[in-house]
């Protein structure tokens, strides 16, 4: 098991259980307790979890958005497969709006190698698309970055989106259901998503299956705004069927 896979498994176990011991994590991963202690120290330094005597515990409150550092370790393989499918749906020469979030960050790694014009809505994606420069043309919006997330929000971000028109918006989400639509945890983030969708001819939602059937409190819009959903096999079958019935094309990877 690679370090990244082990870290992802540890982060998931701590998040789901609340508190986990070093011994339990060693049994779960097959690694030595010494390795697990080093892993916990690394993840604690990244803000993924809190180190306690004999193990670790979650920093996440009920109903709170998981921090970027934690989400970056979750469903990594699924996010990469989703990103590959999303990239395949983008034609050379397109103008693309790329939302913030960990799945969209994987899309940025692929679009950097494509002859497309991309406006990313996070500092992390801007960094990936600019260093080192690739065939993609980078457009940088205005805005104020959210702490830790790096997502660009506020009046300058909204003004940037209003001034342009995109072929495709690649959007992430915090929750999606056929009944409740597309939702986010942050009101400013929801406003940016709405503006990006309004400025785009086509909307592709890229999200792993854990987000389907869940609802966050900031409403973005109905599922009728989505042209295509790219997700993975963990997506609930009833939600996928309901979305397809409502007209959304669902691609499962």
C-alpha positions in Angstrom: 0.0 0.0 0.0 1.4 3.4 -1.0 1.8 6.3 1.5 -1.1 8.2 -0.2 -3.4 5.2 -0.1 -2.6 4.5 3.6 -3.1 8.2 4.5 -6.4 8.1 2.8 -7.5 5.0 4.6 -6.4 6.5 8.0 -8.2 9.8 7.3 -11.4 7.9 6.4 -11.2 5.7 9.5 -10.7 8.6 11.9 -13.5 10.6 10.2 -16.0 7.7 10.4 -15.1 6.5 13.9 -14.2 9.8 15.6 -11.3 8.3 17.6 -9.0 5.5 16.5 -6.0 3.9 18.2 -2.6 3.3 16.6 -3.1 -0.5 17.1 -6.4 -0.4 15.3 -4.9 1.6 12.4 -2.0 -0.8 12.2 -4.4 -3.8 11.9 -6.5 -1.9 9.3 -3.6 -0.9 7.0 -1.1 -3.8 7.7 1.6 -1.2 8.5 3.7 -1.2 11.6 2.7 0.9 14.6 5.9 3.0 14.2 4.8 3.8 10.6 1.3 4.6 11.7 2.6 7.1 14.3 4.6 8.8 11.6 1.5 8.9 9.4 -0.6 10.5 12.2 2.1 13.1 12.9 2.1 14.0 9.1 -1.7 14.1 8.9 -2.0 16.2 12.1 0.5 18.7 10.6 -1.8 19.0 7.6 -4.8 19.7 9.7 -6.5 16.4 8.8 -6.9 15.1 12.3 -5.9 15.7 15.9 -3.1 13.6 17.5 -4.0 12.2 20.9 -2.2 9.8 23.2 -2.3 6.3 21.6 -4.0 7.4 18.4 -6.0 10.2 16.7 -9.4 11.8 16.7 -11.4 13.8 14.2 -11.4 17.6 14.0 -14.7 17.6 12.2 -17.9 18.7 13.8 -21.3 17.3 12.9 -22.7 18.9 9.8 -19.5 20.7 9.1 -17.8 20.8 5.7 -14.8 18.4 5.8 -11.6 20.5 5.4 -9.7 20.5 2.1 -6.8 18.7 3.6 -9.1 15.9 4.7 -11.0 15.7 1.4 -7.8 15.5 -0.5 -7.1 12.1 1.0 -10.5 10.7 0.3 -11.6 8.6 -2.7 -8.4 9.6 -4.6 -8.6 6.8 -7.2 -12.3 7.6 -7.9 -11.5 11.3 -8.3 -8.8 10.5 -10.8 -11.1 8.3 -12.8 -13.8 10.9 -12.8 -11.2 13.6 -13.9 -10.1 11.4 -16.8 -13.7 11.0 -18.0 -14.4 14.7 -17.6 -11.3 15.6 -19.6 -12.4 13.2 -22.4 -15.6 15.3 -22.7 -13.7 18.5 -23.3 -12.8 19.2 -26.9 -9.6 21.0 -27.9 -10.1 24.7 -28.2 -12.9 24.9 -25.6 -13.1 27.7 -23.0 -13.6 26.0 -19.7 -14.6 27.3 -16.2 -13.2 25.0 -13.5 -14.7 25.0 -10.1 -12.8 24.7 -6.8 -12.6 21.4 -4.9 -10.5 18.3 -4.8 -12.1 16.5 -7.8 -11.8 19.6 -10.0 -8.1 19.8 -8.9 -7.6 16.4 -10.5 -9.3 17.7 -13.7 -6.8 20.7 -13.6 -3.8 18.3 -13.8 -5.2 16.8 -17.0 -6.4 20.0 -18.7 -2.9 21.6 -18.2 -1.8 19.3 -21.0 -4.6 20.2 -23.4 -4.9 23.1 -25.9 -7.9 24.7 -24.0 -8.5 28.0 -22.2 -9.2 27.5 -18.5 -10.4 29.8 -15.8 -9.9 28.0 -12.5 -11.7 29.2 -9.4 -9.2 28.1 -6.8 -5.6 29.0 -5.9 -4.6 25.4 -6.0 -5.8 24.9 -9.6 -4.2 28.2 -10.7 -0.9 26.9 -9.3 -1.2 23.5 -11.2 -2.1 25.2 -14.5 0.7 27.7 -14.3 3.7 25.7 -12.9 5.1 24.6 -15.2 3.2 26.2 -18.1 1.5 23.7 -20.5 -0.5 23.9 -23.7 -3.5 25.3 -21.8 -4.2 29.0 -21.7 -4.7 30.2 -18.2 -7.2 32.9 -17.3 -7.1 34.1 -13.7 -10.3 35.6 -12.1 -10.5 38.1 -9.3 -11.8 37.2 -5.9 -11.0 36.6 -2.3 -9.7 33.1 -1.4 -11.5 31.2 1.3 -9.1 30.2 4.1 -7.6 26.7 3.6 -9.9 26.0 0.7 -8.3 28.5 -1.7 -11.7 28.9 -3.5 -12.2 32.3 -5.0 -15.4 34.1 -4.0 -16.8 37.6 -3.5 -17.7 40.5 -5.9 -14.6 40.4 -8.0 -15.0 36.7 -8.7 -18.7 37.3 -9.6 -17.7 40.2 -11.9 -15.1 38.0 -13.6 -17.7 35.4 -14.4 -20.3 37.9 -15.5 -17.9 39.4 -18.0 -17.2 36.1 -19.8 -19.0 33.2 -21.6 -17.7 29.6 -21.4 -18.3 26.6 -23.5 -18.3 24.3 -20.5 -18.4 24.7 -16.7 -16.9 21.9 -14.7 -18.5 22.1 -11.3 -18.1 20.3 -8.0 -20.6 20.0 -5.2 -21.1 19.3 -1.5 -24.5 17.6 -2.1 -26.7 16.5 -4.9 -30.1 14.9 -5.0 -32.8 14.7 -7.6 -35.3 16.2 -5.1 -33.1 18.9 -3.5 -30.8 19.8 -6.4 -27.2 21.0 -6.2 -26.0 22.4 -2.8 -22.9 23.7 -1.1 -21.8 24.3 2.4 -20.8 28.0 1.9 -23.1 30.8 0.7 -20.4 32.6 -1.1 -19.3 29.4 -2.8 -22.9 28.8 -3.9 -23.1 32.3 -5.4 -20.0 31.6 -7.5 -21.3 28.3 -8.7 -24.6 29.9 -9.7 -22.7 32.7 -11.6 -20.5 30.2 -13.3 -23.4 28.0 -14.4 -25.2 31.1 -15.8 -22.2 32.0 -17.9 -21.7 28.6 -19.4 -23.3 26.8 -22.4 -22.8 23.3 -20.9 -22.5 22.2 -17.2 -20.6 19.0 -16.2 -20.8 18.0 -12.6 -17.8 16.0 -11.3 -18.3 14.3 -8.0 -17.7 11.0 -6.3 -20.8 9.0 -5.3 -20.6 10.0 -1.6 -22.1 13.4 -2.4 -25.3 11.9 -4.1 -28.3 11.7 -1.9 -26.9 14.3 0.5 -27.9 18.0 0.9 -25.9 20.9 2.2 -27.7 24.1 3.3 -26.6 26.6 0.5 -28.8 26.0 -2.5 -27.2 26.4 -6.0 -30.0 25.2 -8.3 -32.1 22.3 -9.6 -30.6 19.3 -11.4 -32.1 20.6 -14.6 -29.1 22.9 -14.8 -26.8 19.9 -15.3 -26.1 18.5 -18.7 -23.8 15.7 -17.5 -22.9 14.1 -14.2 -19.6 12.2 -14.0 -19.4 10.0 -10.8 -18.2 6.6 -9.6 -19.8 3.3 -8.9 -20.5 4.1 -5.2 -23.3 6.5 -6.3 -26.7 5.3 -5.0 -28.6 3.6 -7.8 -31.9 5.2 -6.9 -30.4 8.7 -7.1 -28.7 7.9 -10.4 -32.0 6.6 -11.8 -33.9 9.7 -10.6 -31.3 12.1 -12.2 -31.4 10.2 -15.5 -35.2 10.4 -15.5 -35.0 14.1 -15.0 -32.8 14.5 -18.1 -29.2 14.5 -16.7 -26.8 12.3 -18.6 -25.0 10.2 -16.0 -21.6 8.7 -16.7 -20.3 6.2 -14.1 -16.6 5.4 -14.0 
